[in-house]
């Protein structure tokens, strides 16, 4: 899904932002919030992470129109300290509460050296990298995880007990593309589960460990189980089953930032001169290809494949507006 489609049309980012913003406003979202989530989804498309960009719009809008997600949440900071904060999403999209949590974490890191925040009582927060990249914009390291509320089935295999949780790390650089790890903690093995496990048991156990870091921080510590009752009274929204943990660290509190960037630039440069992985035509570290796409596609447009186009047409039809292509 996150490969560049072979057949596509290009849509300019501003055109796509305006369209997605209008869609969310038709679903009941305020103009300010609609512009915010549209910007984040298009930003994700610009990096080629299509799975978590604008093609998520029909699902998000559907949850709002079906009364499962609050289209006009009143996001509140319910606990605050010099280095920590807790945000309640009021049953809305995670893009609102989690983004405020990320901003708080970054601001606290710049002031105190380290900052962390949780968000809860909201729906999906999209790709984790959008939150960690806020940190690298101000020469901080960023870390983000999220989790949704679920219980393990006693009859299932332990190696499937991951919950597909997202995790991101972001590390700033100087002239080189920053290192941005933005991933779901799961393996698409393309083999029967037993065979895939036999081929690489270590990968599955690492996946299991990382996913439960997400559950512990973005789930239990974030407090998502405080909202696990059925949606009665109506103030409890059925889709608000997720939370997040976001942290930032100011590099300058540990090393002079210029020295750090010089060293990491050399490290990234050297890695990019290595032999590519089998089947690939370039060597790069996580975030390098996405950084290049973002620069290029902002100028020439985002490649939108036929399935993606149909998703946008479907949501436009549902809210009663034309598509911009």
N, C-alpha and C positions, 0 to 999 in steps of 0.2 A: 504493500500500500504506500510505502514511503519512497518508492522508486519514481523517478521522473517518468510520466506516462509516455508511451511511444507516439500516441496520437493525442493532440491537445490543441486548445486555443489559449492564447495569452490574454489575461485580464490585468489591467493596471491596478496596483494596490489601492489607490484612492477610490477607484470605481468599485472595487470589491468591498472596501471599508464602508462606503456610503450605502451600498446595497444591504450588507449584513446589519448595519445599524438600523436601517429602516425596517428590516424583518423583525428585529428584537423590539423595536418600538411598537410594531403592530401586535406583538405578543403581550404588550402591557408594560414593558420595561421603560424606565425614564430615559429621556434623550441622553443624559450624561452617562448613565450606566450602559446604554446601548452603544454609544460611541466607544466606551472603554472596552467592552467585551469584543466588539468588532475589531478594534485595533489589535487586541491580543491574539485573536484567531487569525487575522491576516498576517500578523507578525510570525505566527507559527507556520503558516503556509509559505512565507518568504524563505524560511529555512529548509523547506522541503519535508517538513514533518506533517504531511497531509492528513495522517490518521487523527491528529488532534487539532487540526485547524478548522477552516470554515465548513468542511464536510460534516462536522459535529453539529452544525446549526439546526438541522431538522430535529435531531434528538433533543437538544436543549429546548427549542421552542415548543416541541411537543409536550415536554414535561411541564412547561409553564401553562400551555393552553389546556392541558388535562388536569390542572390543579394540583400537581405533585411537587412543583417547585415555585417558590415565591418570586414573582417577576419584579417586585418592588421591595426588596429587603431593606431593613434598617440595620445595617452592620454596626455593631457596637464593640468598643474595646471595654471589656468587663474586668480586666485586671492589668495593672501596669506597674512596672518598676524601672529603675535606671537601665536594666539590661534585658528585661523580659516583658512580654505582653500576651494577652489572651483575647482573641476576637470571636464574637458570636455572629454567625452569618445569617441568622433570622430566616433560615429555610431557603435562601437564594442560591445562586450559582457560586461555586468556589472561587471563580475569577474575581469576585468582589472582596470577600472576606480574606482570602489567602493573599491577594495582592496587597491589601492594607497591612496584613501581618508581615509580608516581605519588606514593605517600605519601612515599617517600624523596626524590624530587625536590622536593616541596613543603617538607618539613622542612629540607632543605639550603638551599633558597632563603631561608627565614625566618632561618636561622642565618648564611648566607654572602652572601646577596643574590641568588644564582643557584644552581640545582640542575638536574641532568639525570640520567636513568637509562635504561638499555635493558633489555628483557626478551627472552628467546629460548627456543627449544625448548618451544613451547607451541602450542595450537590457537587458534582465533578469539578475539579479545578484545572483540567486540561493538562497540557504538557508541563512537566516540572521545571523545565529549563527557563521558562519566562520569568520565574521568580529568582532563580540563582543568578541570572544575567543582570538583575538589578544591582547585585553586589559588585560584579566586575566593573560596572560603569563608574564606581567610586573606589577602585583599587582594593576591593575586599574579596575574600573567598566566600562563595555562597554554597549552601547545602539545603536541599529541600526533599521531603518525603511526604507521601499522602497515603491514606488508607480508607477503605470503605468498611462499613459494618457488616460482618458476616460470621457465621459459626462453621467450624469444621464438621464435616460429616464423618461419623464414626466408621462407616464402611469404605471410605475413600482411601486412596494411597497417599502416604505422607509426602511423597515427592510431588504431589499436585497441590499441596497446601500453601500456595503462595499468594493467592488473591490478586495477582497481576498488579501489584503495587508499583507506582512510579517513584523514581529516585533521580536526583540530579546533583552534580557537583559542578561548580564553575570557578575557574582560576584565571585571573587576568594575565595578559602578556603585554609586551611593548609593541614592536612592529609586526610580530607574528600573530596569527589568529589565536584568540584565547582558547584554553582547553575547556570544553563544555561537555560533560557527560549527561545525557538526557535520555533516560531509558525506562522501559517497563521491566520489572524484575521477573522475567519469564523467558522460556526458551521455545522457539518455534523449530522443533527438531526435525519436522517433516518425516518422521519415522514413527512406528508404533512405540508407545511409551516405554514398554519393557526393553525393547531393543535400543532405544535412545539412551536409556539409563545405563544399560550394560556397556555401551560405547563410551560414555563419559559420566560416570557417577559423580565425580568431583564437581562438575558443572551444576548438577542438580542440587547437591548439598550446599554449594555456594549460593545458588538461587534461593534455596529455602532459608538460609541464614539471613541474606540481605532483605528478603521480603518481610521477615519477622522483626527486623529493625524498623522497617516502615510501619508495621502494625503497632509496635510498642510506642513509637514516637508520634507518628501521624494519626494513630488511632486511640490507644488507651491514654497516653499522656495528653492528647488533644481533647479527650473527653467525649468522643463520639457516642459512647454507650449511654450517655445521659439522655439521649433522645431515641431510645430503641422501642418506644411504645407505639401502638397503632395511632394513626393520625386523628386522634380525638382527645383533647379539643382541637379545633381547626388550626390553632396556632402552631401545632406540630405538623410539619410538611413531610409527606411520605418519602419524597426523594432526597431529603436532607440527611443522608446517611454517611457523610464523609468528613474528614478532617485533614489537617496538615501540620507539619512542623517545619519551620524555616529558620536557618541560622546564618549569621554573617560574622566574619572575622577580619579585622583591619590589619592588613599585612604590615603596615608601617609601624605597628606596635612590636613587631618581631624582627624586622629587617628594614633598612632603608629601601623604599619602594623602587628607586632607580636601579639599585644593585640587584634586587629581586628580578625585575623585568629584564635586565640584561642577561642574567643567567638563564632564566626560563626561555627567553627568545632563542638563545643558543641551543638549548635542549630541544625545543620544538623544531628549529631549523634542521638540526642533525637528524631527528626522527623522520623528517619529510624527505631526506635524501636516501633513505633506506629502500630496499626492494619491496614492492607492493605485496600485499597478501595474494595468495593464489586466486586467479580470476579477476583481479582488480588492476587498474591501469595507473594507480598512484598510491603513494604511501602518505599517510596523514594520521594525525591524532584526533580524538573525538572533538568535534566542533569546527574543525578546519573547513570541511566541505560545506557545512551549513553556513558558516560565515561568508564564504565566497558566493554561495547562492543568494544570500540576503543582499549583498552588494549589487550583484548583477540583476536579479529579478526586480529589485526596486526600480531599476531604470527601464527594463524591457518588458516587464509584466510577468505574472505568475503562470506557469503552465498548468492548466486545468483540464484533466482528462475527461472522457465521456461519462464515466460513472459519477465523477465529482460534479460535472455539469448537471446531471440528472438529479442529484441530491439538492442542488441549489434551485432547480426548477420546481422540484416537489415542494420545498418550503415556501417558495414564492407563491405558488398556487394556493397553498394552505392559508396564507395570510392575505392573499389578494393583491399582490403587487407584481409588476413586470420584472423579468430578469434583465440584467444589463448586457446581454450578449445574444 
